[in-house]
Amino acid sequence: MKLNPDFLVHKTKNETIIVPTGNAGFSGVVKGNETFGAILEFLKKDTTQQQIVDAMLEQYDAPRKVIEKDVADTISKLRKIGAIDE
């Protein structure tokens, strides 16, 4: 899976925003925190949910269950708006 190219990512200091292009089937803006931005970075190339979790465990000092939940919740939300290509 990877981020649908019809969605653009913009990072500011404390948040990450994804915006759909005219070709996306979603209209609106999705805002997220640093964790959201990190997950989107991993989705720039083809990856799996488990690979994202493993990479985030190396990058962040958090329990596996917390990271697994954050990644699963984020991917679920991105799928709902069509931002994930399987």
PyRosetta script that sets phi, psi and omega in degrees:
from pyrosetta import init, pose_from_sequence

init()
pose = pose_from_sequence("MKLNPDFLVHKTKNETIIVPTGNAGFSGVVKGNETFGAILEFLKKDTTQQQIVDAMLEQYDAPRKVIEKDVADTISKLRKIGAIDE")
pose.set_psi(1, 154.6)
pose.set_omega(1, 175.4)
pose.set_phi(2, -158.1)
pose.set_psi(2, 168.5)
pose.set_omega(2, -179.2)
pose.set_phi(3, -67.4)
pose.set_psi(3, 133.0)
pose.set_omega(3, 178.0)
pose.set_phi(4, -63.5)
pose.set_psi(4, 129.9)
pose.set_omega(4, -178.7)
pose.set_phi(5, -65.6)
pose.set_psi(5, -7.7)
pose.set_omega(5, 176.8)
pose.set_phi(6, -81.5)
pose.set_psi(6, 5.2)
pose.set_omega(6, 177.5)
pose.set_phi(7, -121.3)
pose.set_psi(7, 131.4)
pose.set_omega(7, 180.0)
pose.set_phi(8, -103.3)
pose.set_psi(8, 141.9)
pose.set_omega(8, -178.8)
pose.set_phi(9, -107.7)
pose.set_psi(9, 133.0)
pose.set_omega(9, 176.4)
pose.set_phi(10, -130.8)
pose.set_psi(10, 128.3)
pose.set_omega(10, 179.3)
pose.set_phi(11, -108.9)
pose.set_psi(11, 138.2)
pose.set_omega(11, 170.4)
pose.set_phi(12, -115.2)
pose.set_psi(12, -168.6)
pose.set_omega(12, -179.2)
pose.set_phi(13, -56.6)
pose.set_psi(13, -52.9)
pose.set_omega(13, -170.8)
pose.set_phi(14, -115.0)
pose.set_psi(14, -0.4)
pose.set_omega(14, -179.3)
pose.set_phi(15, -146.0)
pose.set_psi(15, 160.1)
pose.set_omega(15, 176.3)
pose.set_phi(16, -119.6)
pose.set_psi(16, 139.7)
pose.set_omega(16, -177.8)
pose.set_phi(17, -125.0)
pose.set_psi(17, 135.7)
pose.set_omega(17, 170.2)
pose.set_phi(18, -114.9)
pose.set_psi(18, 139.1)
pose.set_omega(18, -176.4)
pose.set_phi(19, -128.5)
pose.set_psi(19, 131.5)
pose.set_omega(19, 178.2)
pose.set_phi(20, -78.5)
pose.set_psi(20, 147.9)
pose.set_omega(20, 172.1)
pose.set_phi(21, -83.1)
pose.set_psi(21, -179.9)
pose.set_omega(21, 179.4)
pose.set_phi(22, -64.4)
pose.set_psi(22, -19.3)
pose.set_omega(22, -178.3)
pose.set_phi(23, -85.6)
pose.set_psi(23, -12.9)
pose.set_omega(23, -178.3)
pose.set_phi(24, -75.8)
pose.set_psi(24, 150.5)
pose.set_omega(24, 178.0)
pose.set_phi(25, -86.8)
pose.set_psi(25, 16.9)
pose.set_omega(25, -177.3)
pose.set_phi(26, -129.5)
pose.set_psi(26, 140.6)
pose.set_omega(26, 173.8)
pose.set_phi(27, -124.6)
pose.set_psi(27, 131.3)
pose.set_omega(27, -177.9)
pose.set_phi(28, 143.2)
pose.set_psi(28, -175.8)
pose.set_omega(28, 179.9)
pose.set_phi(29, -128.5)
pose.set_psi(29, 138.5)
pose.set_omega(29, 177.2)
pose.set_phi(30, -115.1)
pose.set_psi(30, 124.8)
pose.set_omega(30, -179.9)
pose.set_phi(31, -109.5)
pose.set_psi(31, 146.9)
pose.set_omega(31, 177.5)
pose.set_phi(32, -151.6)
pose.set_psi(32, 173.5)
pose.set_omega(32, -178.0)
pose.set_phi(33, -89.6)
pose.set_psi(33, -165.9)
pose.set_omega(33, -179.0)
pose.set_phi(34, -61.1)
pose.set_psi(34, -39.3)
pose.set_omega(34, 178.6)
pose.set_phi(35, -63.1)
pose.set_psi(35, -43.6)
pose.set_omega(35, 176.6)
pose.set_phi(36, -57.7)
pose.set_psi(36, -44.5)
pose.set_omega(36, 178.8)
pose.set_phi(37, -63.2)
pose.set_psi(37, -39.8)
pose.set_omega(37, 178.7)
pose.set_phi(38, -64.3)
pose.set_psi(38, -42.1)
pose.set_omega(38, 179.3)
pose.set_phi(39, -63.7)
pose.set_psi(39, -42.1)
pose.set_omega(39, 178.0)
pose.set_phi(40, -62.4)
pose.set_psi(40, -35.9)
pose.set_omega(40, 177.7)
pose.set_phi(41, -60.2)
pose.set_psi(41, -44.1)
pose.set_omega(41, 179.5)
pose.set_phi(42, -66.2)
pose.set_psi(42, -29.3)
pose.set_omega(42, -178.9)
pose.set_phi(43, -80.8)
pose.set_psi(43, -0.4)
pose.set_omega(43, 177.4)
pose.set_phi(44, -70.0)
pose.set_psi(44, -21.1)
pose.set_omega(44, 174.9)
pose.set_phi(45, -125.4)
pose.set_psi(45, 162.2)
pose.set_omega(45, -178.3)
pose.set_phi(46, -60.8)
pose.set_psi(46, 128.2)
pose.set_omega(46, -175.6)
pose.set_phi(47, -153.5)
pose.set_psi(47, 179.0)
pose.set_omega(47, 174.8)
pose.set_phi(48, -120.7)
pose.set_psi(48, 164.5)
pose.set_omega(48, 178.3)
pose.set_phi(49, -61.3)
pose.set_psi(49, -41.5)
pose.set_omega(49, -179.6)
pose.set_phi(50, -64.7)
pose.set_psi(50, -38.3)
pose.set_omega(50, 177.9)
pose.set_phi(51, -64.1)
pose.set_psi(51, -38.0)
pose.set_omega(51, 177.9)
pose.set_phi(52, -64.7)
pose.set_psi(52, -46.1)
pose.set_omega(52, 179.3)
pose.set_phi(53, -59.2)
pose.set_psi(53, -47.6)
pose.set_omega(53, -178.9)
pose.set_phi(54, -60.3)
pose.set_psi(54, -43.3)
pose.set_omega(54, -179.7)
pose.set_phi(55, -66.4)
pose.set_psi(55, -38.9)
pose.set_omega(55, 179.9)
pose.set_phi(56, -69.6)
pose.set_psi(56, -32.0)
pose.set_omega(56, 176.2)
pose.set_phi(57, -62.4)
pose.set_psi(57, -33.1)
pose.set_omega(57, 177.4)
pose.set_phi(58, -74.1)
pose.set_psi(58, -29.1)
pose.set_omega(58, -173.1)
pose.set_phi(59, -91.9)
pose.set_psi(59, -31.4)
pose.set_omega(59, -174.3)
pose.set_phi(60, -121.6)
pose.set_psi(60, 147.2)
pose.set_omega(60, 177.4)
pose.set_phi(61, -93.8)
pose.set_psi(61, 81.8)
pose.set_omega(61, -179.3)
pose.set_phi(62, -145.2)
pose.set_psi(62, 154.3)
pose.set_omega(62, 178.2)
pose.set_phi(63, -64.4)
pose.set_psi(63, 147.5)
pose.set_omega(63, -179.4)
pose.set_phi(64, -53.6)
pose.set_psi(64, -45.0)
pose.set_omega(64, -177.0)
pose.set_phi(65, -61.4)
pose.set_psi(65, -36.1)
pose.set_omega(65, 179.1)
pose.set_phi(66, -67.6)
pose.set_psi(66, -46.3)
pose.set_omega(66, 179.7)
pose.set_phi(67, -64.9)
pose.set_psi(67, -43.4)
pose.set_omega(67, 179.0)
pose.set_phi(68, -59.2)
pose.set_psi(68, -41.6)
pose.set_omega(68, 179.6)
pose.set_phi(69, -67.4)
pose.set_psi(69, -44.7)
pose.set_omega(69, 179.1)
pose.set_phi(70, -59.8)
pose.set_psi(70, -45.2)
pose.set_omega(70, -179.3)
pose.set_phi(71, -65.8)
pose.set_psi(71, -46.3)
pose.set_omega(71, -179.6)
pose.set_phi(72, -61.7)
pose.set_psi(72, -44.3)
pose.set_omega(72, 179.8)
pose.set_phi(73, -63.2)
pose.set_psi(73, -43.3)
pose.set_omega(73, -179.3)
pose.set_phi(74, -65.2)
pose.set_psi(74, -46.6)
pose.set_omega(74, -179.4)
pose.set_phi(75, -63.4)
pose.set_psi(75, -39.7)
pose.set_omega(75, 178.0)
pose.set_phi(76, -60.5)
pose.set_psi(76, -45.4)
pose.set_omega(76, 179.6)
pose.set_phi(77, -65.3)
pose.set_psi(77, -40.0)
pose.set_omega(77, 178.8)
pose.set_phi(78, -66.7)
pose.set_psi(78, -37.3)
pose.set_omega(78, 176.6)
pose.set_phi(79, -62.5)
pose.set_psi(79, -41.2)
pose.set_omega(79, -177.3)
pose.set_phi(80, -60.8)
pose.set_psi(80, -30.1)
pose.set_omega(80, -179.0)
pose.set_phi(81, -98.8)
pose.set_psi(81, 2.8)
pose.set_omega(81, 178.4)
pose.set_phi(82, 80.9)
pose.set_psi(82, 21.0)
pose.set_omega(82, -176.9)
pose.set_phi(83, -89.2)
pose.set_psi(83, 0.1)
pose.set_omega(83, 179.6)
pose.set_phi(84, -115.2)
pose.set_psi(84, 129.7)
pose.set_omega(84, 169.9)
pose.set_phi(85, -98.1)
pose.set_psi(85, 124.5)
pose.set_omega(85, -179.2)
pose.set_phi(86, -86.4)
pose.dump_pdb("model.pdb")
